[in-house]
């Protein structure tokens, strides 16, 4: 998940692995640059390098320096990035893909036609905003360095303008992307990028013409050039969004990333597992949708991601698909546990946490959904079957045989799902659902889990638990509020009028 603690120190092995991985990607980056610069003259590469050794050493030094700066930035700002080889590879792959596209478009088409907002958009969606801001800076500088050695005339004439546009357009895209929640809304970012880019290109071209030897800015050829370059800028801004929408699903699939767009797709009514849950275990599905409302409100109250909370709530009980008839919310009058021993019943019920974990991973869904599915009961005892077993035996019982296998919640979201899950089920069973009764039930649930140290392995605070309790009470009181009893009246039509009579 994105909201991991970022202040822990790397171990010695993690330092070594991250440095080696950065070095490997630096080698790949240098190889890509070499192919881009010398791809059409490989036969004379030796002579070219010999004649311009100092310049190419300078370029190599700059690439090494930028890679080192990138490493140091993550080391101090977000060390968790360095512990994930997948994320490091993702960041470099995004930059490599953009570099290839930018260099080819700049050399063979026009420097302003580059998809200048592609890197920040992809990194923002796949990793985070802070990383997007810094990667935008690094990718702009890397492209600028490579442009210095390009032989294309359009690149040489607009190299500094290209650097400025690349950086500024990327920052604008980041600012606007923060509000995008659907792929269609991303299209609006293209407009947000295109307008300032076109204005900037216009001003840059006017200044260049005014300071040059042209007799008049209003000459037809100069006006045509300005319009043409603005058109290239329009192409680059729109191309950023088009390429982003095309490449994002590829990166999501390859690196199994969870973006806000993918979350919304996973929580839609058309999501495969949710459709199966709705048809095979309707009671569990209804419980999960109510829990999603609770989890969203609780997450918002303590500053957690509401989209993650909703997804976790909807998928937390998918393990019940394995044997839906063994769970109360899916039973209609007949309880199959009446014919089973308490030990066997407890084993079946607690298995849904592990089954959910396995099912989510086998369906290639995000890891955090699987983690919360297996953690949302922690190591809590299964009260009903433990009490049933106590009535059937005079000896001592091992409570662990009637408890979930864990692990305990590792994140605040897992703790939210644990509390809200128990609260929704308990309040649903109440006859009186006034705020006082609901508040007592929720308080008892939280205190019981605290007594059993269920929150010992996550960073949730007492202030968080208080906010969660108050939120759950408010939401559940609203969901299960009492209604006025409607009178029993039978309506009928008579002589063109509607008449009613008490039954």
C-alpha positions in Angstrom: 0.0 0.0 0.0 1.1 3.6 -0.5 0.6 4.7 3.0 3.3 2.6 4.5 5.7 4.0 7.1 8.5 5.7 5.3 10.9 6.4 8.1 12.4 3.0 8.8 16.0 2.5 8.0 17.2 0.1 5.3 19.1 -3.0 6.3 22.6 -3.7 5.0 21.2 -6.2 2.5 18.6 -3.8 1.3 21.2 -1.1 0.8 23.3 -3.5 -1.4 20.3 -4.7 -3.4 19.0 -1.2 -4.1 22.4 0.1 -5.1 22.9 -2.8 -7.5 19.5 -2.4 -8.9 20.1 1.3 -9.5 23.4 0.5 -11.2 21.8 -2.1 -13.4 19.1 0.4 -14.5 21.8 3.0 -15.1 23.6 0.6 -17.5 20.3 0.0 -19.3 19.7 3.8 -19.5 23.2 4.4 -20.9 22.6 1.6 -23.5 19.3 3.1 -24.6 21.0 6.5 -25.0 23.8 5.0 -27.0 21.3 3.3 -29.3 19.3 6.4 -29.7 22.4 8.5 -30.6 24.3 6.1 -32.6 21.7 3.7 -33.9 22.0 4.9 -37.5 25.8 5.0 -37.5 26.9 1.9 -35.6 29.7 1.3 -38.2 31.4 4.6 -37.2 30.7 4.5 -33.5 34.3 3.9 -32.6 35.5 7.0 -34.6 32.7 9.1 -33.2 33.5 8.2 -29.6 37.2 8.8 -30.2 36.7 12.3 -31.7 34.2 13.3 -29.0 35.4 11.3 -26.0 35.4 14.3 -23.6 31.8 15.2 -24.5 30.5 11.7 -24.2 32.3 11.2 -20.9 30.6 14.4 -19.7 27.2 13.0 -20.8 27.9 9.7 -19.0 28.9 11.6 -15.8 25.7 13.6 -15.9 23.6 10.4 -16.2 25.5 8.9 -13.3 25.0 12.0 -11.3 21.3 12.2 -11.9 20.8 8.5 -11.0 22.8 9.1 -7.8 20.6 12.1 -7.0 17.5 10.0 -7.6 18.8 7.3 -5.2 19.7 9.8 -2.5 16.3 11.5 -2.8 14.5 8.2 -2.1 16.9 7.3 0.6 15.9 10.4 2.6 12.4 11.0 1.5 10.9 7.5 0.9 13.2 4.6 1.8 10.3 2.1 1.2 10.8 2.7 -2.6 14.4 1.3 -2.3 13.1 -1.9 -0.6 10.9 -2.6 -3.6 12.7 -3.8 -6.7 9.4 -3.8 -8.6 8.9 0.0 -7.9 12.5 0.9 -8.8 12.1 -1.0 -12.1 8.8 0.7 -12.7 10.2 4.2 -12.3 13.2 3.6 -14.6 11.0 1.8 -17.2 8.6 4.8 -17.3 11.6 7.1 -17.8 13.2 4.9 -20.4 10.0 4.6 -22.4 9.5 8.4 -22.4 13.1 9.0 -23.3 12.8 6.7 -26.4 9.6 8.4 -27.5 10.9 11.9 -26.8 14.2 11.5 -28.7 12.6 9.8 -31.7 9.8 12.4 -32.0 12.3 15.3 -31.4 14.6 14.0 -34.1 12.1 12.9 -36.7 9.1 15.1 -36.1 9.4 18.1 -33.8 10.7 18.7 -30.3 7.4 20.3 -29.3 5.4 17.2 -30.3 6.8 15.2 -27.4 4.4 13.8 -24.8 5.9 16.0 -22.2 3.5 15.1 -19.3 3.7 11.4 -19.7 6.3 10.6 -17.0 4.6 12.6 -14.2 1.1 11.3 -15.1 2.3 7.6 -15.1 4.4 8.0 -11.9 1.6 9.9 -10.1 -1.0 7.2 -10.9 1.3 4.2 -10.2 3.4 5.4 -7.3 2.5 8.8 -5.8 2.6 12.6 -6.1 5.9 13.3 -4.5 7.6 10.7 -6.6 6.0 12.2 -9.7 7.3 15.7 -9.0 10.9 14.5 -8.6 10.7 12.1 -11.5 9.4 14.9 -13.7 12.5 16.9 -12.9 14.9 14.0 -13.5 13.3 12.9 -16.8 13.3 16.5 -18.0 17.1 16.8 -17.3 17.9 13.4 -18.8 16.1 14.4 -22.0 17.9 17.7 -22.0 21.3 16.1 -21.6 20.6 13.7 -24.5 19.3 16.6 -26.6 22.6 18.3 -26.3 24.2 15.5 -28.4 21.4 15.3 -31.0 22.1 16.2 -34.6 18.5 17.1 -35.4 18.0 20.7 -36.3 14.7 21.1 -34.6 16.1 19.8 -31.4 19.2 22.0 -31.5 17.1 25.1 -32.2 14.6 24.5 -29.3 16.7 22.7 -26.7 16.2 25.2 -23.9 12.5 25.8 -24.7 12.0 22.0 -24.7 13.5 21.7 -21.2 11.3 24.5 -19.8 8.2 23.1 -21.5 8.8 19.6 -20.3 9.3 20.6 -16.7 6.4 23.1 -16.5 3.9 21.0 -18.4 4.7 18.0 -16.1 4.1 20.1 -13.0 0.8 21.4 -14.4 -0.3 17.9 -15.1 0.6 16.8 -11.5 -1.5 19.6 -10.0 -4.6 18.8 -12.1 -4.2 15.0 -11.8 -4.8 15.1 -8.1 -8.6 15.5 -8.8 -8.9 12.8 -11.5 -10.9 9.8 -10.4 -11.9 8.3 -13.7 -10.0 7.7 -16.9 -12.4 10.1 -18.7 -11.5 12.9 -16.3 -7.9 12.5 -17.3 -8.8 13.8 -20.8 -9.5 17.1 -19.1 -5.9 17.2 -18.0 -4.9 17.2 -21.7 -6.7 20.6 -22.0 -5.1 21.8 -18.8 -1.7 21.0 -20.2 -2.3 22.1 -23.8 -3.5 25.6 -23.1 -0.5 26.9 -21.0 1.9 25.0 -23.3 0.5 26.6 -26.4 0.6 30.0 -24.8 4.2 29.4 -23.6 5.3 28.3 -27.1 3.7 31.4 -28.6 5.5 33.7 -26.2 8.8 31.9 -26.7 8.5 32.1 -30.5 7.6 35.8 -30.4 10.5 36.6 -28.1 12.9 34.7 -30.3 11.6 36.4 -33.5 11.7 39.8 -31.8 15.3 39.3 -30.8 16.4 37.9 -34.1 17.0 39.3 -37.5 13.5 39.0 -38.8 12.2 42.2 -40.3 8.7 41.8 -38.8 6.9 39.4 -36.5 3.8 39.9 -38.6 5.3 38.4 -41.7 3.2 35.5 -43.1 6.1 33.0 -42.8 6.7 33.9 -39.1 3.1 33.7 -38.2 2.9 30.4 -40.0 5.9 29.1 -38.0 4.3 30.2 -34.7 1.0 28.6 -35.5 2.8 25.4 -36.7 4.8 25.2 -33.4 1.7 25.8 -31.3 0.1 22.9 -33.3 3.0 20.7 -32.3 2.5 21.7 -28.7 -1.1 20.8 -29.0 -0.1 17.4 -30.3 2.3 16.9 -27.5 -0.1 17.8 -24.7 -2.9 15.7 -26.2 -0.4 12.9 -26.9 0.6 12.8 -23.2 -2.9 11.9 -22.2 -3.5 9.5 -25.0 -0.3 7.6 -24.3 -1.0 7.7 -20.6 -4.4 6.1 -21.1 -2.9 3.5 -23.5 0.2 2.6 -21.3 -1.4 2.8 -17.8 -3.2 -0.6 -18.1 0.0 -2.2 -19.4 2.0 -0.9 -16.4 -0.9 -1.9 -14.0 -0.8 -5.4 -15.3 2.9 -5.9 -15.6 3.7 -4.4 -12.1 0.4 -5.3 -10.5 -0.1 -1.7 -9.4 -3.3 -0.4 -7.8 -4.3 3.0 -9.2 -7.5 4.9 -8.4 -8.8 3.9 -11.8 -8.2 0.2 -11.2 -9.8 0.4 -7.7 -12.9 1.9 -9.2 -13.0 -0.9 -11.8 -12.5 -3.6 -9.1 -15.3 -2.2 -7.0 -17.8 -1.8 -9.8 -20.8 -4.1 -10.1 -19.2 -5.8 -13.0 -16.1 -7.0 -11.1 -15.9 -10.8 -11.5 -15.5 -11.8 -7.8 -18.2 -9.3 -6.7 -20.7 -10.6 -9.3 -20.0 -14.2 -8.1 -20.4 -13.1 -4.5 -23.7 -11.4 -5.3 -25.1 -14.5 -7.0 -23.8 -17.2 -4.7 -23.7 -15.5 -1.3 -26.1 -12.6 -1.4 -26.2 -12.2 2.3 -22.4 -11.8 2.4 -22.6 -9.4 -0.5 -25.2 -7.2 1.3 -23.1 -7.3 4.4 -20.0 -6.2 2.5 -21.7 -3.3 0.7 -22.9 -1.9 4.1 -19.4 -2.5 5.5 -18.0 -0.5 2.5 -20.1 2.5 3.5 -18.8 2.2 7.0 -15.2 1.7 6.0 -15.2 4.7 3.7 -16.6 7.0 6.5 -14.0 5.6 9.0 -11.1 6.0 6.6 -12.1 9.6 5.9 -12.3 10.4 9.6 -8.7 9.4 10.2 -7.2 10.5 6.9 -6.8 7.1 5.2 -7.6 6.4 1.5 -11.4 6.0 1.1 -11.1 4.2 -2.2 -8.7 1.6 -0.6 -11.1 1.3 2.3 -14.1 0.6 0.1 -12.3 -2.0 -2.0 -11.0 -3.8 1.2 -14.5 -3.9 2.6 -16.1 -5.3 -0.6 -13.5 -8.1 -0.9 -12.8 -8.9 2.8 -15.3 -11.9 2.9 -14.8 -13.3 -0.6 -13.4 -16.4 1.0 -17.0 -17.4 1.9 -17.6 -18.2 -1.7 -15.9 -21.5 -1.0 -18.8 -22.7 1.3 -21.4 -19.9 1.5 -24.1 -22.0 3.1 -22.0 -22.4 6.3 -22.3 -18.7 7.1 -25.4 -17.3 8.9 -26.1 -14.4 6.5 -26.5 -16.9 3.7 -28.8 -19.3 5.5 -32.6 -19.4 5.3 -34.1 -21.2 8.3 -31.8 -24.3 8.2 -28.4 -24.1 10.0 -25.9 -26.8 8.7 -23.8 -26.3 11.9 -26.5 -28.0 13.9 -25.2 -31.3 12.6 -21.5 -30.6 13.1 -19.2 -30.6 16.1 -18.2 -27.1 17.4 -14.6 -27.9 16.5 -15.4 -28.7 12.9 -17.7 -25.7 12.6 -15.0 -23.3 13.9 -12.5 -24.8 11.5 -14.9 -24.2 8.5 -15.8 -20.7 9.6 -12.2 -19.5 10.3 -11.0 -20.9 7.0 -12.8 -18.2 5.0 -10.0 -15.7 5.9 -7.3 -17.9 4.3 -9.6 -18.9 1.5 -10.2 -15.2 0.7 -6.4 -14.6 0.7 -5.8 -17.4 -1.7 -8.8 -16.5 -4.0 -7.8 -12.9 -4.3 -4.2 -13.7 -5.2 -5.2 -16.5 -7.6 -7.5 -13.9 -9.3 -4.4 -11.6 -9.8 -5.9 -8.9 -7.6 -3.8 -6.5 -5.5 -1.8 -7.8 -2.5 -3.3 -5.4 0.0 -6.8 -6.9 -0.6 -5.5 -10.3 0.2 -3.7 -9.0 3.3 -6.8 -7.4 4.7 -8.9 -10.5 3.9 -6.7 -12.7 6.0 -6.1 -10.1 8.8 -9.6 -8.8 9.4 -10.4 -11.3 12.1 -6.9 -11.3 13.6 -6.6 -14.0 16.2 -10.0 -13.4 17.7 -11.9 -16.4 19.2 -15.0 -17.6 17.4 -17.4 -16.9 20.3 -20.4 -18.9 19.2 -18.7 -22.2 18.7 -16.4 -21.8 21.7 -19.5 -21.3 23.9 -21.2 -24.2 22.3 -18.2 -26.5 22.9 -18.1 -25.4 26.6 -21.6 -26.6 27.0 -20.7 -30.0 25.6 -17.6 -30.7 27.7 -16.6 -30.8 31.3 -12.9 -30.5 30.6 -10.7 -27.6 29.6 -10.8 -26.3 26.1 -7.9 -24.9 24.1 -9.3 -21.6 22.9 -6.8 -21.5 20.1 -8.7 -24.3 18.4 -11.7 -21.9 18.3 -9.8 -18.9 17.2 -8.8 -17.3 13.8 -5.2 -18.0 12.8 -4.2 -14.4 12.1 -2.1 -12.5 11.4 -3.4 -9.5 13.4 -4.1 -6.3 11.5 -0.9 -4.8 10.2 -2.4 -1.5 8.9 -5.0 1.0 10.0 -7.3 -0.1 7.1 -7.2 -3.7 8.3 -8.1 -2.5 11.8 -11.0 -0.4 10.4 -12.3 -3.5 8.6 -12.0 -5.6 11.7 -13.9 -3.2 13.9 -16.6 -2.2 11.3 -17.1 -5.9 10.3 -17.9 -6.9 13.9 -19.9 -3.8 14.6 -22.1 -4.1 11.5 -23.0 -7.8 12.3 -23.6 -7.0 16.0 -25.8 -4.0 15.4 -27.8 -5.8 12.7 -28.7 -8.4 15.3 -30.0 -5.8 17.8 -33.7 -5.2 18.4 -33.2 -1.7 19.7 -30.8 0.4 17.5 -30.9 3.7 19.2 -27.6 5.7 19.4 -26.9 4.7 23.1 -27.3 1.0 22.4 -25.2 1.2 19.2 -22.5 3.2 20.9 -22.3 0.6 23.7 -22.0 -2.3 21.3 -19.3 -0.6 19.2 -17.3 0.5 22.3 -17.4 -3.1 23.7 -16.2 -4.4 20.3 -13.2 -2.1 20.3 -12.3 -2.6 24.0 -12.5 -6.4 23.6 -10.0 -6.3 20.7 -7.8 -4.0 22.6 -7.8 -6.4 25.6 -6.9 -9.2 23.2 -4.1 -7.0 21.7 -5.5 -7.2 18.2 -4.1 -3.7 17.3 -0.6 -4.4 18.7 1.0 -4.8 15.2 -0.5 -1.7 13.5 0.1 2.0 14.1 -3.5 2.9 15.0 -3.8 5.3 17.9 -6.4 5.9 20.7 -7.5 9.0 18.9 -8.0 7.0 15.7 -10.1 4.5 17.6 -12.3 7.2 19.1 -12.9 8.7 15.7 -13.7 5.3 14.3 -16.1 4.5 17.1 -18.0 7.8 16.7 -18.1 7.4 12.9 -19.5 3.9 13.1 -22.2 4.9 15.6 -23.3 7.8 13.4 -23.4 5.7 10.2 -25.1 2.6 11.7 -27.7 4.7 13.5 -28.5 6.2 10.2 -28.6 2.9 8.3 -30.7 1.1 10.8 -32.8 4.1 12.0 -36.4 3.4 13.2 -39.3 4.2 11.0 -42.9 5.2 11.8 -45.2 2.2 11.5 -47.4 2.6 8.5 -51.1 2.0 8.9 -52.7 -1.0 7.2 -54.8 0.6 4.4 -56.1 -1.1 1.3 -56.5 1.2 -1.7 -59.0 0.7 -4.5 -60.5 2.6 -7.5 -64.2 3.3 -7.4 -66.0 5.6 -9.9 -62.8 7.2 -11.0 -61.7 8.0 -7.5 -59.1 6.4 -5.2 -60.6 5.2 -1.9 -58.9 3.7 1.1 -60.1 1.5 4.0 -58.4 0.0 7.0 -57.7 -3.6 6.8 
